Amino acid sequence: MTALRAVLFDAGNTLVFLDYARLAEGVGAAVGVALTGEALARHGPAASRAMELASGTDRERAAAYLEALFLLSGVPPESLSQVRECLGRMHSERHLWSLVADRSAESLSRLRQAGLKLGVVSNSDGRVEKALEAANLRHYFDVVVDSALVGVEKPDPAIFHAALAPLGIEPAEALYVGDLYEVDILGARAAGLDAVLLVGPEHMTELNCRVTSSLPELVDDLLSGSP
């Protein structure tokens, strides 16, 4: 087997996550509906299924996720235009995906200390680098590729190659970590990379790919030499 030299990551829902409490407060006030961060988070899995069924660009799929999240939480359909306006305003103030899971920074540091190159390949709006900076994670990465800036989106293999080229890494020497099977896993495989899906325990046996439930778990496996 080719030795691993680099690990590339998706950004949203892999490294940085939605601030549900902030969303609940901002949107709830805008539409006059009592929302809580806990309730929004509880509807996340169902909203993810709506996103997987949506077509179009990654931005359109993210919009489908957010709209489903609020509809499931009790926001009436006729208020969706207000929801979109509020989310746009909040996103311009601070990236909606701004929370970091426990031990993420420690895990990235361990990978760097092991001598691995690190990168991010994200379908985003041109602001993923700012999101990583706001989350205090940017300095761990040797390269950040944002689809809005390079003009190609996952699952197109070209976006993965755009990250590998400046690193001087061959696809067979890299691993990609993401949260969407169709976009991240199939896209990385098409580009020649191995791939790992970050999923909750309830989905561990559903898909034909390597899975992990957290970044610390993945790093433990990689550094211990587990397959």
C-alpha positions as CSV (number, residue, x, y, z in Angstrom):
1,M,0.0,0.0,0.0
2,T,1.1,3.6,-0.7
3,A,2.1,5.4,2.5
4,L,-0.2,8.2,3.6
5,R,1.3,11.6,3.1
6,A,-1.7,14.0,3.3
7,V,-5.2,14.2,4.8
8,L,-7.8,16.5,3.1
9,F,-11.0,17.6,4.8
10,D,-14.4,18.9,3.9
11,A,-15.2,22.1,6.0
12,G,-18.9,22.3,6.8
13,N,-20.2,19.5,9.1
14,T,-16.7,18.0,9.2
15,L,-14.4,20.7,10.7
16,V,-16.9,23.5,11.4
17,F,-20.6,23.1,12.4
18,L,-23.7,25.2,12.5
19,D,-24.3,27.3,15.6
20,Y,-27.8,26.2,16.2
21,A,-28.3,28.4,19.2
22,R,-27.4,31.5,17.2
23,L,-29.7,30.4,14.3
24,A,-32.6,29.8,16.7
25,E,-32.2,33.2,18.3
26,G,-31.8,35.2,15.1
27,V,-34.4,33.5,12.9
28,G,-36.8,33.1,15.8
29,A,-36.8,36.8,16.4
30,A,-37.1,37.6,12.7
31,V,-40.2,35.4,12.1
32,G,-41.8,35.6,15.5
33,V,-41.5,31.8,16.3
34,A,-40.0,30.5,19.5
35,L,-37.0,28.4,18.5
36,T,-34.3,26.7,20.5
37,G,-30.9,25.4,19.4
38,E,-31.7,22.0,20.9
39,A,-34.8,21.7,18.7
40,L,-33.0,22.7,15.5
41,A,-30.2,20.2,16.2
42,R,-32.8,17.5,16.8
43,H,-34.2,18.0,13.3
44,G,-30.7,17.9,11.7
45,P,-30.9,14.3,10.5
46,A,-34.2,14.8,8.8
47,A,-33.0,18.0,7.2
48,S,-29.9,16.2,6.0
49,R,-32.2,13.8,4.1
50,A,-33.9,16.7,2.4
51,M,-30.5,18.0,1.4
52,E,-29.5,14.7,-0.1
53,L,-32.6,14.7,-2.3
54,A,-32.0,18.3,-3.5
55,S,-30.4,18.9,-6.9
56,G,-28.3,21.7,-8.1
57,T,-25.1,23.3,-6.6
58,D,-23.8,22.7,-3.1
59,R,-25.1,26.2,-2.1
60,E,-28.6,25.1,-3.2
61,R,-28.3,21.9,-1.2
62,A,-27.2,23.8,1.9
63,A,-30.2,26.1,1.4
64,A,-32.5,23.1,1.2
65,Y,-31.0,21.8,4.5
66,L,-31.6,25.1,6.3
67,E,-35.1,25.5,5.0
68,A,-36.0,22.0,6.0
69,L,-34.5,22.6,9.4
70,F,-36.8,25.6,10.1
71,L,-39.9,24.1,8.5
72,L,-39.5,21.0,10.7
73,S,-39.0,23.2,13.7
74,G,-42.4,25.0,13.2
75,V,-41.6,27.9,11.0
76,P,-44.5,28.4,8.5
77,P,-43.7,28.0,4.8
78,E,-44.9,31.6,4.1
79,S,-42.1,32.9,6.4
80,L,-39.3,31.3,4.4
81,S,-38.4,34.5,2.5
82,Q,-37.8,36.1,5.9
83,V,-35.7,33.2,7.0
84,R,-33.6,33.5,3.9
85,E,-33.1,37.2,4.4
86,C,-32.2,36.7,8.1
87,L,-29.7,33.9,7.3
88,G,-28.1,36.0,4.6
89,R,-27.6,38.9,7.0
90,M,-26.3,36.6,9.8
91,H,-23.9,34.8,7.4
92,S,-22.5,38.2,6.2
93,E,-21.8,39.1,9.8
94,R,-20.2,35.8,10.8
95,H,-20.1,32.5,8.9
96,L,-23.1,30.3,9.9
97,W,-20.8,27.3,10.2
98,S,-18.6,28.5,13.0
99,L,-18.6,25.9,15.8
100,V,-15.7,23.4,16.3
101,A,-16.2,19.9,17.8
102,D,-14.3,19.0,20.9
103,R,-10.6,18.0,20.4
104,S,-10.6,19.0,16.7
105,A,-7.6,21.3,17.1
106,E,-5.8,18.7,19.1
107,S,-6.5,16.1,16.4
108,L,-5.2,18.3,13.6
109,S,-2.1,19.1,15.6
110,R,-1.4,15.4,16.1
111,L,-1.6,14.9,12.3
112,R,0.8,17.7,11.6
113,Q,3.2,16.4,14.3
114,A,3.1,13.0,12.5
115,G,4.5,14.8,9.4
116,L,1.3,14.7,7.3
117,K,0.3,17.5,5.0
118,L,-3.2,18.9,5.7
119,G,-5.7,20.6,3.4
120,V,-9.4,21.6,3.0
121,V,-11.5,21.0,-0.1
122,S,-14.9,22.7,0.3
123,N,-17.9,23.5,-1.8
124,S,-18.4,26.9,-0.4
125,D,-19.2,30.6,-1.2
126,G,-15.7,32.0,-1.3
127,R,-15.6,32.4,2.5
128,V,-14.4,29.0,3.8
129,E,-10.9,30.4,4.6
130,K,-12.5,33.1,6.7
131,A,-14.7,30.5,8.4
132,L,-11.6,28.5,9.3
133,E,-9.8,31.6,10.6
134,A,-12.8,32.5,12.7
135,A,-12.8,29.0,14.2
136,N,-9.0,29.3,14.8
137,L,-8.2,26.3,12.5
138,R,-6.7,27.9,9.4
139,H,-3.1,27.7,10.5
140,Y,-3.3,23.9,10.6
141,F,-3.7,23.6,6.8
142,D,-1.2,23.8,4.0
143,V,-3.9,24.5,1.4
144,V,-7.5,25.6,1.3
145,V,-9.5,25.1,-1.9
146,D,-12.9,26.8,-2.1
147,S,-15.2,25.8,-5.0
148,A,-16.4,29.4,-5.5
149,L,-12.9,30.6,-6.1
150,V,-11.6,27.7,-8.3
151,G,-14.8,27.4,-10.3
152,V,-15.4,23.7,-9.8
153,E,-17.4,21.8,-7.1
154,K,-17.2,18.3,-5.6
155,P,-17.7,15.6,-6.7
156,D,-15.7,16.8,-9.7
157,P,-12.2,15.2,-9.4
158,A,-10.6,18.4,-10.5
159,I,-11.3,20.2,-7.2
160,F,-9.4,17.4,-5.3
161,H,-6.5,17.6,-7.7
162,A,-6.4,21.4,-7.2
163,A,-5.5,20.8,-3.6
164,L,-3.0,18.0,-4.2
165,A,-1.0,19.8,-6.8
166,P,0.5,22.5,-4.6
167,L,1.2,19.9,-2.0
168,G,3.2,17.7,-4.4
169,I,1.0,14.8,-3.3
170,E,-0.3,12.0,-5.6
171,P,-3.9,10.9,-5.1
172,A,-3.0,7.5,-3.8
173,E,-1.0,9.2,-1.1
174,A,-3.9,11.1,0.3
175,L,-7.1,10.5,2.3
176,Y,-10.2,12.6,2.2
177,V,-12.6,13.1,5.1
178,G,-16.2,14.4,4.5
179,D,-19.8,14.0,5.7
180,L,-21.7,13.4,2.4
181,Y,-21.4,10.1,0.6
182,E,-22.4,11.2,-2.9
183,V,-20.4,14.4,-2.9
184,D,-17.4,13.6,-0.7
185,I,-16.8,9.9,-0.8
186,L,-17.6,9.3,-4.5
187,G,-15.9,12.5,-5.5
188,A,-12.7,11.6,-3.7
189,R,-12.7,8.1,-5.0
190,A,-13.2,9.4,-8.6
191,A,-10.1,11.6,-8.0
192,G,-8.1,8.6,-6.9
193,L,-8.1,9.3,-3.1
194,D,-9.1,7.0,-0.3
195,A,-12.0,8.4,1.7
196,V,-13.6,8.3,5.1
197,L,-17.2,9.3,5.9
198,L,-17.8,11.2,9.1
199,V,-21.3,10.0,10.3
200,G,-23.2,9.5,13.5
201,P,-23.3,6.0,15.1
202,E,-26.8,5.3,13.7
203,H,-25.4,5.3,10.1
204,M,-22.2,3.3,10.6
205,T,-23.4,0.2,8.7
206,E,-25.5,1.8,6.0
207,L,-22.9,2.7,3.3
208,N,-20.1,0.9,1.5
209,C,-17.2,3.0,2.7
210,R,-14.9,3.6,5.6
211,V,-16.6,5.5,8.4
212,T,-15.7,7.3,11.6
213,S,-17.8,9.0,14.2
214,S,-15.4,11.8,15.1
215,L,-12.1,13.4,14.1
216,P,-10.3,12.2,17.3
217,E,-11.4,8.7,16.6
218,L,-10.1,8.9,13.0
219,V,-6.8,10.3,14.1
220,D,-6.4,7.6,16.7
221,D,-6.9,5.0,13.9
222,L,-4.6,6.7,11.4
223,L,-1.7,7.1,13.9
224,S,-2.1,3.6,15.2
225,G,-1.9,2.1,11.7
226,S,-5.5,0.8,11.7
227,P,-6.9,0.2,8.2
